[in-house]
Amino acid sequence: MEQQALPSWTIRPLHPGDVRQLRKLDLEIVSSWALVVEKMVDGLAVTWRLAPRRLEPPFRSTHFAPTAQEWEELERNLAAGAREGFTVEAAGSPVGFVELEEQTWRNAGFIWNLLVHRTYRGQGVGTALLQAAVAWGRERELRALALETQTNNWDAINFYRKRGFVPCGVDDHYYANDDVTAGEVALFWYYELGSGDGC
């Protein structure tokens, strides 16, 4: 799909009423690369090795987008104040959003979703949303932001890595019992908020 030029845009807090329009976004992922996970187990000594591999044909998926139930939960959570977030709006419509949860039990923020309409990627929308999330976390004096990506979502892996997020864990049974074989493994990331550096 061809990239469209993004008209002037604004970033603002995410509201429950935005969900109806957000559901219309094209959130398809096309990935030509993935991280292959190799797991070695020797008793309690467990090692995971992550290695980049080109995918032929490329992986295509819309399942990274929220399901109908997840969209409904987002709307309810925003209305109840259990989740917060930001949206980028262009020409009166949202083109991306970030969904955030403050997890007070560990003094961290969790990024549940950071999604941008497919034709508006690569134009700074995701970076602006991530910068808003970092500012949100710092305002609350949280120690870190955390999130999860899939090892076959190459663009997301590189997006977070280039902005200072560091991989901190692998869960090879997060989605199903055969995640390693299926080639889609959960990779967890952290961004420490103690420094003044921006992402």
N, CA, C and O atoms as a DFTB+ gen file, in Angstrom:
796 C
 N C O
     1  1       0.842      -1.179       0.000
     2  2       0.000       0.000       0.000
     3  2       0.886       1.241       0.000
     4  3       1.881       1.302       0.722
     5  1       0.526       2.208      -0.799
     6  2       1.324       3.419      -0.944
     7  2       1.161       4.328       0.271
     8  3       0.068       4.472       0.820
     9  1       2.273       4.936       0.675
    10  2       2.251       5.849       1.821
    11  2       1.609       7.168       1.406
    12  3       1.892       7.693       0.329
    13  1       0.748       7.695       2.260
    14  2       0.102       8.973       2.001
    15  2       0.803      10.060       2.797
    16  3       1.264       9.829       3.915
    17  1       0.879      11.245       2.212
    18  2       1.446      12.382       2.934
    19  2       0.494      12.758       4.064
    20  3      -0.715      12.879       3.867
    21  1       1.058      12.937       5.231
    22  2       0.254      13.257       6.404
    23  2       0.006      14.755       6.450
    24  3       0.961      15.532       6.470
    25  1      -1.269      15.187       6.468
    26  2      -1.534      16.610       6.624
    27  2      -1.138      17.054       8.028
    28  3      -0.754      16.230       8.858
    29  1      -1.231      18.343       8.291
    30  2      -0.883      18.811       9.633
    31  2      -1.719      18.042      10.655
    32  3      -2.900      17.773      10.436
    33  1      -1.087      17.698      11.768
    34  2      -1.752      16.854      12.745
    35  2      -1.522      17.361      14.153
    36  3      -0.614      18.152      14.408
    37  1      -2.348      16.901      15.049
    38  2      -2.243      17.253      16.459
    39  2      -2.268      15.970      17.285
    40  3      -2.809      14.946      16.866
    41  1      -1.674      16.056      18.455
    42  2      -1.732      14.930      19.391
    43  2      -2.526      15.395      20.599
    44  3      -2.347      16.511      21.085
    45  1      -3.395      14.536      21.070
    46  2      -4.254      14.893      22.201
    47  2      -4.580      13.644      22.999
    48  3      -4.338      12.531      22.533
    49  1      -5.136      13.818      24.216
    50  2      -5.528      12.642      25.011
    51  2      -6.570      11.794      24.286
    52  3      -7.401      12.304      23.535
    53  1      -6.503      10.512      24.528
    54  2      -7.429       9.546      23.943
    55  2      -8.710       9.516      24.767
    56  3      -8.661       9.466      25.996
    57  1      -9.856       9.546      24.091
    58  2     -11.168       9.538      24.760
    59  2     -11.974       8.313      24.339
    60  3     -11.749       7.774      23.256
    61  1     -12.903       7.868      25.171
    62  2     -13.731       6.715      24.798
    63  2     -14.428       6.884      23.459
    64  3     -14.582       5.923      22.705
    65  1     -14.853       8.119      23.162
    66  2     -15.547       8.372      21.900
    67  2     -14.685       8.215      20.663
    68  3     -15.207       8.178      19.549
    69  1     -13.357       8.120      20.839
    70  2     -12.457       7.937      19.696
    71  2     -12.467       6.507      19.170
    72  3     -12.104       6.266      18.019
    73  1     -12.876       5.567      19.996
    74  2     -12.717       4.149      19.652
    75  2     -13.467       3.793      18.375
    76  3     -12.973       3.001      17.573
    77  1     -14.643       4.361      18.176
    78  2     -15.421       4.051      16.968
    79  2     -14.624       4.374      15.706
    80  3     -14.644       3.594      14.753
    81  1     -13.925       5.508      15.681
    82  2     -13.121       5.875      14.514
    83  2     -11.821       5.070      14.446
    84  3     -11.365       4.720      13.357
    85  1     -11.228       4.777      15.596
    86  2      -9.983       4.015      15.605
    87  2     -10.162       2.626      15.008
    88  3      -9.242       2.078      14.400
    89  1     -11.346       2.066      15.185
    90  2     -11.619       0.723      14.671
    91  2     -11.533       0.652      13.146
    92  3     -11.398      -0.434      12.581
    93  1     -11.611       1.806      12.480
    94  2     -11.582       1.851      11.013
    95  2     -10.168       1.886      10.451
    96  3      -9.990       1.775       9.238
    97  1      -9.157       2.038      11.303
    98  2      -7.790       2.163      10.825
    99  2      -7.295       0.857      10.198
   100  3      -7.643      -0.234      10.650
   101  1      -6.485       0.988       9.157
   102  2      -5.835      -0.170       8.538
   103  2      -4.575      -0.440       9.351
   104  3      -3.611       0.321       9.272
   105  1      -4.575      -1.512      10.127
   106  2      -3.476      -1.823      11.038
   107  2      -2.706      -3.072      10.613
   108  3      -2.029      -3.700      11.428
   109  1      -2.814      -3.425       9.343
   110  2      -2.114      -4.619       8.852
   111  2      -0.604      -4.464       9.034
   112  3      -0.050      -3.380       8.856
   113  1       0.043      -5.564       9.388
   114  2       1.493      -5.636       9.541
   115  2       2.045      -6.503       8.413
   116  3       1.533      -7.591       8.151
   117  1       3.085      -6.019       7.752
   118  2       3.820      -6.809       6.763
   119  2       5.269      -6.823       7.220
   120  3       5.888      -5.768       7.363
   121  1       5.808      -8.003       7.448
   122  2       7.148      -8.126       7.999
   123  2       8.000      -9.041       7.129
   124  3       7.660     -10.203       6.907
   125  1       9.120      -8.497       6.637
   126  2      10.033      -9.285       5.806
   127  2      11.119      -9.969       6.635
   128  3      11.861     -10.808       6.123
   129  1      11.209      -9.611       7.905
   130  2      12.206     -10.192       8.805
   131  2      11.535     -10.584      10.108
   132  3      10.457     -10.086      10.434
   133  1      12.171     -11.475      10.849
   134  2      11.704     -11.874      12.178
   135  2      12.911     -12.285      13.000
   136  3      13.994     -12.526      12.468
   137  1      12.704     -12.360      14.298
   138  2      13.710     -12.928      15.187
   139  2      13.358     -14.392      15.405
   140  3      12.279     -14.709      15.905
   141  1      14.258     -15.269      15.034
   142  2      14.069     -16.691      15.293
   143  2      14.553     -16.962      16.715
   144  3      15.630     -16.516      17.108
   145  1      13.756     -17.689      17.473
   146  2      14.087     -17.986      18.863
   147  2      14.574     -19.423      18.968
   148  3      13.883     -20.359      18.567
   149  1      15.765     -19.580      19.510
   150  2      16.307     -20.906      19.804
   151  2      16.386     -21.033      21.324
   152  3      16.929     -20.156      21.996
   153  1      15.849     -22.113      21.859
   154  2      15.813     -22.323      23.309
   155  2      16.645     -23.549      23.667
   156  3      16.455     -24.634      23.117
   157  1      17.572     -23.347      24.604
   158  2      18.394     -24.439      25.107
   159  2      18.103     -24.619      26.591
   160  3      18.156     -23.656      27.356
   161  1      17.796     -25.848      27.005
   162  2      17.441     -26.132      28.394
   163  2      18.367     -27.213      28.935
   164  3      18.529     -28.275      28.334
   165  1      18.971     -26.917      30.083
   166  2      19.801     -27.888      30.795
   167  2      19.439     -27.758      32.271
   168  3      20.067     -27.002      33.012
   169  1      18.418     -28.506      32.685
   170  2      17.907     -28.354      34.045
   171  2      17.301     -26.974      34.210
   172  3      16.397     -26.586      33.469
   173  1      17.810     -26.231      35.196
   174  2      17.315     -24.870      35.399
   175  2      18.123     -23.827      34.630
   176  3      17.828     -22.634      34.705
   177  1      19.119     -24.262      33.910
   178  2      19.887     -23.346      33.060
   179  2      19.175     -23.256      31.713
   180  3      19.232     -24.187      30.910
   181  1      18.507     -22.135      31.473
   182  2      17.744     -21.941      30.243
   183  2      18.317     -20.738      29.501
   184  3      18.535     -19.679      30.090
   185  1      18.556     -20.908      28.225
   186  2      19.093     -19.838      27.392
   187  2      18.225     -19.688      26.156
   188  3      17.846     -20.673      25.522
   189  1      17.914     -18.432      25.819
   190  2      17.227     -18.139      24.575
   191  2      18.194     -17.382      23.681
   192  3      18.882     -16.468      24.135
   193  1      18.245     -17.756      22.437
   194  2      19.053     -17.031      21.459
   195  2      18.100     -16.463      20.421
   196  3      17.249     -17.175      19.889
   197  1      18.253     -15.160      20.135
   198  2      17.426     -14.487      19.138
   199  2      18.301     -14.148      17.934
   200  3      19.337     -13.500      18.078
   201  1      17.886     -14.584      16.758
   202  2      18.679     -14.331      15.553
   203  2      17.764     -13.827      14.438
   204  3      16.726     -14.433      14.174
   205  1      18.137     -12.720      13.776
   206  2      17.323     -12.225      12.662
   207  2      17.314     -13.201      11.490
   208  3      18.325     -13.831      11.179
   209  1      16.157     -13.315      10.848
   210  2      16.025     -14.183       9.674
   211  2      15.062     -13.547       8.680
   212  3      13.997     -13.062       9.060
   213  1      15.439     -13.551       7.424
   214  2      14.563     -13.028       6.375
   215  2      13.399     -13.994       6.156
   216  3      13.591     -15.210       6.145
   217  1      12.213     -13.460       5.986
   218  2      11.018     -14.273       5.777
   219  2      10.641     -14.281       4.302
   220  3      10.448     -13.225       3.700
   221  1      10.536     -15.458       3.730
   222  2      10.094     -15.621       2.340
   223  2       8.941     -16.601       2.318
   224  3       9.181     -17.779       2.581
   225  1       7.740     -16.224       2.034
   226  2       7.307     -14.853       1.738
   227  2       7.202     -14.035       3.017
   228  3       7.278     -14.599       4.108
   229  1       7.028     -12.718       2.912
   230  2       6.863     -11.890       4.111
   231  2       5.640     -12.315       4.923
   232  3       4.654     -12.819       4.385
   233  1       5.736     -12.099       6.222
   234  2       4.619     -12.372       7.131
   235  2       3.628     -11.214       7.029
   236  3       4.016     -10.049       7.116
   237  1       2.360     -11.534       6.847
   238  2       1.294     -10.518       6.796
   239  2       0.266     -10.868       7.856
   240  3      -0.115     -12.028       8.013
   241  1      -0.181      -9.847       8.586
   242  2      -1.163     -10.131       9.628
   243  2      -1.959      -8.897      10.005
   244  3      -1.445      -7.778      10.016
   245  1      -3.217      -9.127      10.313
   246  2      -4.049      -8.095      10.937
   247  2      -4.350      -8.465      12.377
   248  3      -5.032      -7.715      13.075
   249  1      -3.841      -9.637      12.848
   250  2      -4.212     -10.067      14.202
   251  2      -3.492      -9.278      15.293
   252  3      -3.793      -9.464      16.472
   253  1      -2.547      -8.399      14.936
   254  2      -1.956      -7.521      15.944
   255  2      -2.929      -6.412      16.335
   256  3      -2.798      -5.817      17.404
   257  1      -3.889      -6.139      15.484
   258  2      -4.907      -5.133      15.790
   259  2      -5.846      -5.671      16.863
   260  3      -6.051      -6.881      16.955
   261  1      -6.416      -4.786      17.670
   262  2      -7.374      -5.246      18.691
   263  2      -8.561      -5.981      18.078
   264  3      -9.022      -5.646      16.987
   265  1      -9.043      -6.985      18.798
   266  2     -10.262      -7.686      18.400
   267  2     -11.462      -6.816      18.768
   268  3     -11.316      -5.800      19.449
   269  1     -12.640      -7.217      18.317
   270  2     -13.860      -6.467      18.663
   271  2     -14.008      -6.368      20.175
   272  3     -14.359      -5.311      20.700
   273  1     -13.739      -7.471      20.878
   274  2     -13.840      -7.460      22.339
   275  2     -12.806      -6.518      22.957
   276  3     -13.109      -5.812      23.918
   277  1     -11.582      -6.504      22.410
   278  2     -10.542      -5.624      22.948
   279  2     -10.865      -4.145      22.707
   280  3     -10.586      -3.301      23.558
   281  1     -11.458      -3.833      21.534
   282  2     -11.892      -2.447      21.305
   283  2     -12.937      -2.039      22.347
   284  3     -12.883      -0.932      22.882
   285  1     -13.889      -2.934      22.634
   286  2     -14.924      -2.646      23.637
   287  2     -14.303      -2.463      25.013
   288  3     -14.703      -1.574      25.764
   289  1     -13.329      -3.299      25.345
   290  2     -12.635      -3.179      26.634
   291  2     -11.870      -1.865      26.720
   292  3     -11.860      -1.215      27.765
   293  1     -11.226      -1.474      25.614
   294  2     -10.519      -0.194      25.600
   295  2     -11.482       0.949      25.890
   296  3     -11.187       1.826      26.701
   297  1     -12.623       0.936      25.232
   298  2     -13.613       1.998      25.439
   299  2     -14.078       2.030      26.898
   300  3     -14.173       3.103      27.494
   301  1     -14.368       0.860      27.473
   302  2     -14.792       0.792      28.878
   303  2     -13.678       1.246      29.813
   304  3     -13.929       1.989      30.762
   305  1     -12.440       0.802      29.549
   306  2     -11.315       1.166      30.411
   307  2     -11.012       2.656      30.358
   308  3     -10.674       3.260      31.376
   309  1     -11.132       3.251      29.174
   310  2     -10.931       4.701      29.069
   311  2     -12.015       5.447      29.840
   312  3     -11.728       6.415      30.543
   313  1     -13.262       4.993      29.707
   314  2     -14.369       5.643      30.408
   315  2     -14.227       5.523      31.920
   316  3     -14.594       6.439      32.656
   317  1     -13.691       4.384      32.387
   318  2     -13.544       4.147      33.833
   319  2     -12.255       4.739      34.395
   320  3     -12.069       4.772      35.611
   321  1     -11.359       5.210      33.518
   322  2     -10.084       5.746      33.982
   323  2      -9.041       4.678      34.278
   324  3      -8.000       4.977      34.863
   325  1      -9.310       3.424      33.876
   326  2      -8.356       2.339      34.113
   327  2      -7.227       2.352      33.092
   328  3      -6.153       1.807      33.344
   329  1      -7.464       2.968      31.951
   330  2      -6.442       3.135      30.916
   331  2      -6.477       4.590      30.461
   332  3      -7.487       5.281      30.596
   333  1      -5.354       5.031      29.923
   334  2      -5.238       6.366      29.347
   335  2      -4.555       6.226      28.006
   336  3      -4.248       5.117      27.569
   337  1      -4.319       7.339      27.359
   338  2      -3.602       7.271      26.103
   339  2      -3.642       8.575      25.353
   340  3      -4.115       9.597      25.849
   341  1      -3.128       8.508      24.136
   342  2      -3.070       9.671      23.259
   343  2      -3.414       9.222      21.853
   344  3      -3.229       8.061      21.490
   345  1      -3.920      10.164      21.068
   346  2      -4.185       9.896      19.661
   347  2      -3.608      11.022      18.830
   348  3      -3.571      12.174      19.262
   349  1      -3.163      10.684      17.646
   350  2      -2.760      11.679      16.653
   351  2      -3.927      11.821      15.694
   352  3      -4.444      10.840      15.159
   353  1      -4.330      13.075      15.489
   354  2      -5.479      13.370      14.646
   355  2      -5.032      14.211      13.467
   356  3      -4.315      15.197      13.634
   357  1      -5.457      13.821      12.273
   358  2      -5.164      14.568      11.054
   359  2      -6.448      14.733      10.264
   360  3      -7.181      13.766      10.055
   361  1      -6.723      15.943       9.827
   362  2      -7.938      16.234       9.051
   363  2      -9.189      15.738       9.763
   364  3     -10.116      15.237       9.128
   365  1      -9.209      15.880      11.085
   366  2     -10.385      15.538      11.872
   367  2     -10.556      14.075      12.196
   368  3     -11.553      13.696      12.810
   369  1      -9.603      13.235      11.799
   370  2      -9.718      11.801      12.076
   371  2      -8.441      11.283      12.722
   372  3      -7.353      11.771      12.417
   373  1      -8.561      10.293      13.617
   374  2      -7.360       9.711      14.215
   375  2      -6.616       8.847      13.203
   376  3      -7.225       8.141      12.399
   377  1      -5.274       8.917      13.258
   378  2      -4.454       8.074      12.384
   379  2      -3.549       7.157      13.197
   380  3      -2.790       6.371      12.628
   381  1      -3.623       7.249      14.513
   382  2      -2.837       6.383      15.377
   383  2      -3.151       6.667      16.829
   384  3      -3.719       7.707      17.165
   385  1      -2.771       5.720      17.701
   386  2      -3.026       5.916      19.126
   387  2      -2.074       5.073      19.950
   388  3      -1.507       4.093      19.467
   389  1      -1.908       5.472      21.207
   390  2      -1.170       4.681      22.182
   391  2      -2.083       4.481      23.387
   392  3      -2.722       5.424      23.856
   393  1      -2.139       3.255      23.881
   394  2      -2.968       2.885      25.034
   395  2      -2.048       2.560      26.210
   396  3      -1.161       1.714      26.097
   397  1      -2.266       3.240      27.339
   398  2      -1.366       3.158      28.488
   399  2      -2.102       2.732      29.750
   400  3      -3.272       3.060      29.950
   401  1      -1.395       1.997      30.591
   402  2      -1.921       1.634      31.912
   403  2      -0.850       1.897      32.960
   404  3       0.290       1.459      32.808
   405  1      -1.208       2.606      34.017
   406  2      -0.296       2.790      35.139
   407  2      -0.429       1.580      36.056
   408  3      -1.504       1.319      36.596
   409  1       0.660       0.846      36.228
   410  2       0.663      -0.339      37.084
   411  2       1.348       0.041      38.394
   412  3       2.560      -0.101      38.555
   413  1       0.527       0.529      39.321
   414  2       1.069       1.089      40.561
   415  2       1.788       0.041      41.403
   416  3       2.691       0.384      42.166
   417  1       1.407      -1.232      41.279
   418  2       2.030      -2.279      42.090
   419  2       3.514      -2.423      41.787
   420  3       4.275      -2.916      42.619
   421  1       3.932      -1.988      40.586
   422  2       5.363      -2.056      40.280
   423  2       5.932      -0.707      39.831
   424  3       7.061      -0.622      39.346
   425  1       5.133       0.335      40.003
   426  2       5.540       1.701      39.669
   427  2       6.057       1.798      38.238
   428  3       7.106       2.388      37.978
   429  1       5.305       1.209      37.320
   430  2       5.673       1.243      35.913
   431  2       4.434       1.481      35.071
   432  3       3.309       1.254      35.517
   433  1       4.650       1.936      33.863
   434  2       3.569       2.070      32.904
   435  2       3.670       0.963      31.882
   436  3       4.769       0.540      31.524
   437  1       2.526       0.488      31.408
   438  2       2.520      -0.552      30.382
   439  2       1.860      -0.007      29.123
   440  3       0.762       0.548      29.179
   441  1       2.531      -0.166      27.993
   442  2       1.985       0.236      26.698
   443  2       1.269      -0.977      26.115
   444  3       1.906      -1.922      25.649
   445  1      -0.051      -0.940      26.146
   446  2      -0.822      -2.064      25.625
   447  2      -0.869      -2.059      24.110
   448  3      -0.783      -3.109      23.474
   449  1      -1.005      -0.878      23.536
   450  2      -1.048      -0.751      22.081
   451  2      -0.400       0.564      21.674
   452  3      -0.608       1.593      22.316
   453  1       0.378       0.523      20.616
   454  2       0.820       1.723      19.912
   455  2       0.675       1.367      18.442
   456  3       1.498       0.646      17.877
   457  1      -0.386       1.887      17.832
   458  2      -0.755       1.480      16.477
   459  2      -0.981       2.702      15.597
   460  3      -1.571       3.695      16.025
   461  1      -0.504       2.610      14.368
   462  2      -0.621       3.702      13.409
   463  2      -1.226       3.145      12.122
   464  3      -0.857       2.064      11.663
   465  1      -2.162       3.904      11.552
   466  2      -2.765       3.553      10.273
   467  2      -1.657       3.265       9.269
   468  3      -0.692       4.021       9.164
   469  1      -1.798       2.190       8.547
   470  2      -0.721       1.678       7.702
   471  2      -0.165       2.719       6.730
   472  3       1.050       2.802       6.556
   473  1      -1.017       3.502       6.103
   474  2      -0.543       4.442       5.085
   475  2       0.102       5.694       5.675
   476  3       0.627       6.522       4.931
   477  1       0.071       5.844       7.000
   478  2       0.680       7.024       7.633
   479  2       1.909       6.666       8.461
   480  3       2.392       7.488       9.240
   481  1       2.418       5.449       8.300
   482  2       3.616       5.060       9.043
   483  2       4.857       5.712       8.433
   484  3       4.874       6.071       7.256
   485  1       5.878       5.853       9.251
   486  2       7.136       6.426       8.780
   487  2       7.130       7.934       8.670
   488  3       8.005       8.506       8.020
   489  1       6.148       8.605       9.299
   490  2       6.043      10.060       9.214
   491  2       6.085      10.736      10.590
   492  3       5.727      11.906      10.723
   493  1       6.522       9.996      11.604
   494  2       6.679      10.591      12.926
   495  2       5.496      10.421      13.859
   496  3       5.551      10.875      15.001
   497  1       4.426       9.779      13.405
   498  2       3.242       9.607      14.251
   499  2       3.563       8.704      15.434
   500  3       3.256       9.045      16.577
   501  1       4.180       7.553      15.167
   502  2       4.525       6.629      16.249
   503  2       5.504       7.244      17.228
   504  3       5.370       7.059      18.438
   505  1       6.492       7.976      16.720
   506  2       7.462       8.634      17.599
   507  2       6.782       9.654      18.491
   508  3       7.082       9.735      19.682
   509  1       5.862      10.440      17.924
   510  2       5.137      11.433      18.729
   511  2       4.311      10.762      19.819
   512  3       4.252      11.248      20.948
   513  1       3.671       9.642      19.479
   514  2       2.877       8.921      20.475
   515  2       3.774       8.352      21.567
   516  3       3.415       8.382      22.744
   517  1       4.933       7.835      21.184
   518  2       5.851       7.282      22.178
   519  2       6.422       8.375      23.069
   520  3       6.583       8.172      24.273
   521  1       6.727       9.525      22.496
   522  2       7.212      10.643      23.301
   523  2       6.143      11.106      24.293
   524  3       6.459      11.463      25.428
   525  1       4.886      11.097      23.865
   526  2       3.790      11.454      24.775
   527  2       3.683      10.430      25.900
   528  3       3.416      10.795      27.046
   529  1       3.888       9.153      25.585
   530  2       3.841       8.108      26.609
   531  2       4.970       8.284      27.616
   532  3       4.759       8.115      28.817
   533  1       6.169       8.622      27.138
   534  2       7.303       8.848      28.033
   535  2       7.027      10.039      28.949
   536  3       7.285       9.970      30.151
   537  1       6.507      11.120      28.392
   538  2       6.167      12.300      29.209
   539  2       5.103      11.948      30.245
   540  3       5.177      12.394      31.390
   541  1       4.115      11.151      29.845
   542  2       3.050      10.683      30.754
   543  2       3.660       9.909      31.918
   544  3       3.293      10.120      33.074
   545  1       4.600       9.005      31.604
   546  2       5.239       8.219      32.660
   547  2       6.073       9.074      33.597
   548  3       6.065       8.862      34.810
   549  1       6.786      10.030      33.046
   550  2       7.618      10.898      33.886
   551  2       6.767      11.795      34.780
   552  3       7.128      12.044      35.930
   553  1       5.643      12.279      34.262
   554  2       4.735      13.100      35.083
   555  2       4.252      12.322      36.300
   556  3       4.027      12.908      37.359
   557  1       4.093      11.029      36.162
   558  2       3.625      10.182      37.266
   559  2       4.774       9.615      38.094
   560  3       4.553       8.846      39.029
   561  1       5.992       9.996      37.747
   562  2       7.205       9.542      38.424
   563  2       7.312       8.015      38.429
   564  3       7.706       7.406      39.423
   565  1       6.954       7.418      37.299
   566  2       7.102       5.983      37.132
   567  2       8.568       5.664      36.846
   568  3       9.296       6.496      36.305
   569  1       8.989       4.472      37.207
   570  2      10.395       4.105      37.008
   571  2      10.688       3.654      35.589
   572  3      11.829       3.740      35.135
   573  1       9.647       3.163      34.866
   574  2       9.880       2.610      33.540
   575  2       8.577       2.478      32.772
   576  3       7.490       2.510      33.348
   577  1       8.708       2.329      31.464
   578  2       7.614       1.898      30.601
   579  2       7.945       0.502      30.109
   580  3       9.098       0.212      29.791
   581  1       6.953      -0.356      30.045
   582  2       7.134      -1.724      29.567
   583  2       6.160      -1.985      28.427
   584  3       5.125      -1.329      28.312
   585  1       6.507      -2.950      27.590
   586  2       5.617      -3.355      26.506
   587  2       6.039      -4.723      26.004
   588  3       7.071      -5.261      26.405
   589  1       5.220      -5.273      25.118
   590  2       5.500      -6.590      24.527
   591  2       5.323      -6.482      23.022
   592  3       4.366      -5.881      22.533
   593  1       6.264      -7.076      22.298
   594  2       6.121      -7.210      20.849
   595  2       6.248      -8.688      20.497
   596  3       6.657      -9.507      21.320
   597  1       5.895      -9.006      19.273
   598  2       6.054     -10.359      18.771
   599  2       7.355     -10.416      17.977
   600  3       7.740      -9.436      17.340
   601  1       8.027     -11.551      18.015
   602  2       9.304     -11.692      17.313
   603  2       9.153     -11.633      15.794
   604  3      10.150     -11.500      15.084
   605  1       7.930     -11.729      15.286
   606  2       7.722     -11.599      13.846
   607  2       7.174     -10.233      13.449
   608  3       6.709     -10.056      12.322
   609  1       7.223      -9.265      14.363
   610  2       6.819      -7.891      14.060
   611  2       8.097      -7.044      13.994
   612  3       8.413      -6.289      14.913
   613  1       8.808      -7.193      12.892
   614  2      10.140      -6.619      12.729
   615  2      10.148      -5.094      12.843
   616  3      11.044      -4.523      13.465
   617  1       9.148      -4.432      12.243
   618  2       9.111      -2.970      12.313
   619  2       8.974      -2.496      13.754
   620  3       9.633      -1.537      14.159
   621  1       8.124      -3.161      14.530
   622  2       7.953      -2.770      15.931
   623  2       9.239      -3.004      16.718
   624  3       9.631      -2.168      17.533
   625  1       9.896      -4.136      16.479
   626  2      11.151      -4.437      17.179
   627  2      12.162      -3.322      16.950
   628  3      12.771      -2.825      17.897
   629  1      12.340      -2.926      15.687
   630  2      13.319      -1.892      15.371
   631  2      12.877      -0.505      15.829
   632  3      13.704       0.312      16.232
   633  1      11.586      -0.244      15.768
   634  2      11.061       1.040      16.233
   635  2      11.399       1.252      17.707
   636  3      11.930       2.302      18.071
   637  1      11.103       0.281      18.550
   638  2      11.357       0.439      19.986
   639  2      12.852       0.414      20.301
   640  3      13.324       1.181      21.141
   641  1      13.593      -0.462      19.632
   642  2      15.030      -0.541      19.876
   643  2      15.724       0.783      19.565
   644  3      16.579       1.231      20.329
   645  1      15.363       1.404      18.456
   646  2      15.993       2.666      18.053
   647  2      15.624       3.823      18.974
   648  3      16.287       4.860      18.964
   649  1      14.583       3.655      19.760
   650  2      14.148       4.725      20.660
   651  2      14.494       4.443      22.124
   652  3      13.928       5.050      23.034
   653  1      15.422       3.524      22.336
   654  2      15.970       3.314      23.666
   655  2      15.345       2.217      24.486
   656  3      15.752       2.009      25.629
   657  1      14.368       1.502      23.952
   658  2      13.806       0.363      24.675
   659  2      14.777      -0.807      24.593
   660  3      15.433      -1.013      23.571
   661  1      14.861      -1.571      25.682
   662  2      15.804      -2.677      25.780
   663  2      15.029      -3.977      26.017
   664  3      14.163      -4.026      26.891
   665  1      15.335      -5.041      25.239
   666  2      14.672      -6.317      25.509
   667  2      15.029      -6.811      26.912
   668  3      16.183      -6.727      27.331
   669  1      14.040      -7.322      27.630
   670  2      14.291      -7.769      29.005
   671  2      13.720      -9.148      29.294
   672  3      13.889      -9.662      30.400
   673  1      13.053      -9.753      28.333
   674  2      12.513     -11.075      28.617
   675  2      11.852     -11.701      27.411
   676  3      11.406     -11.014      26.492
   677  1      11.799     -13.027      27.433
   678  2      11.158     -13.823      26.395
   679  2      10.165     -14.745      27.082
   680  3      10.484     -15.347      28.108
   681  1       8.966     -14.861      26.529
   682  2       7.990     -15.835      27.021
   683  2       7.589     -16.716      25.843
   684  3       6.808     -16.308      24.983
   685  1       8.134     -17.926      25.818
   686  2       7.902     -18.803      24.671
   687  2       6.626     -19.639      24.786
   688  3       6.404     -20.552      23.990
   689  1       5.788     -19.326      25.777
   690  2       4.469     -19.963      25.907
   691  2       3.377     -18.909      26.113
   692  3       2.335     -19.204      26.698
   693  1       3.604     -17.718      25.647
   694  2       2.687     -16.602      25.903
   695  2       1.395     -16.721      25.098
   696  3       0.315     -16.446      25.621
   697  1       1.495     -17.124      23.842
   698  2       0.325     -17.193      22.968
   699  2      -0.245     -18.602      22.870
   700  3      -1.461     -18.790      22.829
   701  1       0.644     -19.589      22.832
   702  2       0.224     -20.994      22.698
   703  2       1.372     -21.874      23.186
   704  3       2.420     -21.361      23.578
   705  1       1.188     -23.167      23.168
   706  2       2.225     -24.075      23.645
   707  2       3.338     -24.314      22.631
   708  3       4.353     -24.930      22.958
   709  1       3.157     -23.831      21.404
   710  2       4.167     -24.067      20.376
   711  2       4.659     -22.761      19.749
   712  3       4.876     -22.700      18.538
   713  1       4.837     -21.714      20.563
   714  2       5.217     -20.404      20.033
   715  2       6.531     -20.436      19.259
   716  3       6.644     -19.810      18.205
   717  1       7.522     -21.159      19.772
   718  2       8.822     -21.200      19.091
   719  2       8.671     -21.845      17.721
   720  3       9.192     -21.329      16.733
   721  1       7.970     -22.960      17.654
   722  2       7.748     -23.645      16.376
   723  2       6.933     -22.782      15.419
   724  3       7.201     -22.750      14.218
   725  1       5.936     -22.083      15.960
   726  2       5.070     -21.239      15.134
   727  2       5.788     -19.982      14.649
   728  3       5.330     -19.338      13.705
   729  1       6.902     -19.625      15.280
   730  2       7.661     -18.451      14.848
   731  2       7.109     -17.139      15.347
   732  3       7.392     -16.090      14.769
   733  1       6.323     -17.176      16.415
   734  2       5.782     -15.947      17.015
   735  2       5.903     -16.062      18.536
   736  3       5.098     -16.722      19.192
   737  1       6.920     -15.407      19.071
   738  2       7.244     -15.490      20.492
   739  2       7.148     -14.097      21.096
   740  3       7.502     -13.111      20.449
   741  1       6.675     -14.013      22.322
   742  2       6.536     -12.717      23.009
   743  2       7.904     -12.227      23.482
   744  3       8.654     -12.953      24.133
   745  1       8.202     -10.984      23.138
   746  2       9.448     -10.339      23.530
   747  2       9.079      -9.100      24.341
   748  3       8.339      -8.240      23.863
   749  1       9.594      -9.009      25.570
   750  2       9.254      -7.901      26.476
   751  2      10.380      -6.881      26.504
   752  3      11.561      -7.223      26.445
   753  1       9.979      -5.614      26.595
   754  2      10.901      -4.479      26.526
   755  2      10.676      -3.533      27.703
   756  3       9.572      -3.446      28.242
   757  1      11.740      -2.824      28.095
   758  2      11.654      -1.780      29.123
   759  2      12.348      -0.519      28.641
   760  3      13.317      -0.565      27.882
   761  1      11.829       0.599      29.101
   762  2      12.470       1.904      28.898
   763  2      12.504       2.563      30.263
   764  3      11.463       2.930      30.808
   765  1      13.711       2.717      30.822
   766  2      13.847       3.340      32.126
   767  2      13.628       4.840      32.026
   768  3      14.172       5.495      31.137
   769  1      12.833       5.382      32.936
   770  2      12.443       6.789      32.867
   771  2      13.284       7.696      33.764
   772  3      12.992       8.886      33.875
   773  1      14.305       7.162      34.394
   774  2      15.086       7.964      35.335
   775  2      15.880       9.074      34.688
   776  3      16.079      10.124      35.299
   777  1      16.345       8.866      33.452
   778  2      17.166       9.899      32.812
   779  2      16.281      10.915      32.126
   780  3      15.088      10.694      31.919
   781  1      16.884      12.017      31.783
   782  2      16.147      13.081      31.105
   783  2      16.141      12.914      29.596
   784  3      15.562      13.729      28.878
   785  1      16.790      11.850      29.111
   786  2      16.855      11.663      27.662
   787  2      15.470      11.355      27.110
   788  3      14.690      10.628      27.725
   789  1      15.177      11.914      25.948
   790  2      13.918      11.606      25.278
   791  2      14.096      10.409      24.373
   792  3      15.220       9.997      24.086
   793  1      12.984       9.853      23.925
   794  2      13.108       8.733      22.986
   795  2      12.813       9.257      21.606
   796  3      12.853       8.499      20.637
